[in-house]
Amino acid sequence: MSDGKGFLEKLYEKLWLRAGGKPWTEIVREEQKASPLAFMLIFFFLGVMVVKLTGRRWWWIALAFATGIIAGHFWW
């Protein structure tokens, strides 16, 4: 008999249990608090890569990202 769970639900449950039963956002938050400089460097170099890959249109991506952050905070 099937337990009624779909493939994605089973996959999510397996990943959840492997990650210690905590949401990934909480895990990332704990890691970021433990080593903030590493995360600042990672995001700095990701930003440099975006600028290099997109050329002169990088500001459209920055504007879209900022709009997403602002909209996300409204519905937090």
C-alpha positions as CSV (number, residue, x, y, z in Angstrom):
1,M,0.0,0.0,0.0
2,S,1.1,3.5,-0.7
3,D,1.5,6.0,2.1
4,G,0.0,8.7,0.0
5,K,3.2,10.7,-0.4
6,G,4.3,11.9,-3.8
7,F,7.9,11.7,-5.1
8,L,8.7,15.2,-4.2
9,E,7.4,14.8,-0.7
10,K,9.5,11.7,-0.2
11,L,12.6,13.4,-1.6
12,Y,12.1,16.5,0.7
13,E,11.6,14.3,3.7
14,K,14.8,12.4,3.0
15,L,16.8,15.6,2.5
16,W,15.2,17.1,5.7
17,L,16.2,14.1,7.8
18,R,19.7,14.1,6.3
19,A,20.2,17.8,7.1
20,G,19.3,17.2,10.7
21,G,15.6,17.9,10.7
22,K,16.1,21.7,10.3
23,P,15.1,24.0,7.5
24,W,17.9,24.9,5.1
25,T,17.4,28.6,5.9
26,E,18.2,27.9,9.5
27,I,21.3,25.9,8.7
28,V,22.6,28.7,6.4
29,R,21.8,31.3,9.1
30,E,23.8,29.4,11.7
31,E,26.7,29.0,9.3
32,Q,26.6,32.7,8.4
33,K,26.7,33.7,12.0
34,A,29.6,31.4,12.6
35,S,31.7,32.8,9.8
36,P,30.4,36.1,8.4
37,L,33.6,37.0,6.5
38,A,33.5,33.9,4.4
39,F,29.9,34.6,3.3
40,M,30.8,38.3,2.6
41,L,33.6,37.1,0.3
42,I,31.5,34.5,-1.4
43,F,28.8,37.0,-2.2
44,F,31.3,39.6,-3.3
45,F,32.9,37.2,-5.8
46,L,29.5,36.1,-7.0
47,G,28.7,39.7,-7.7
48,V,31.9,40.1,-9.6
49,M,31.1,37.1,-11.7
50,V,27.6,38.4,-12.5
51,V,29.1,41.7,-13.6
52,K,31.7,39.9,-15.8
53,L,29.2,37.6,-17.4
54,T,26.5,40.2,-18.1
55,G,28.7,43.1,-19.2
56,R,27.1,46.5,-19.2
57,R,23.6,45.1,-18.3
58,W,24.6,44.1,-14.8
59,W,22.5,47.0,-13.3
60,W,19.3,45.4,-14.6
61,I,20.1,42.3,-12.6
62,A,20.9,44.3,-9.5
63,L,17.6,46.3,-9.9
64,A,15.6,43.0,-10.3
65,F,17.4,41.5,-7.2
66,A,16.7,44.6,-5.1
67,T,13.1,44.6,-6.2
68,G,12.8,41.0,-5.2
69,I,14.3,41.7,-1.8
70,I,11.9,44.6,-1.1
71,A,8.9,42.6,-2.3
72,G,10.0,39.6,-0.2
73,H,10.2,41.8,2.9
74,F,6.6,43.0,2.4
75,W,5.4,39.4,2.5
76,W,7.8,38.0,5.2
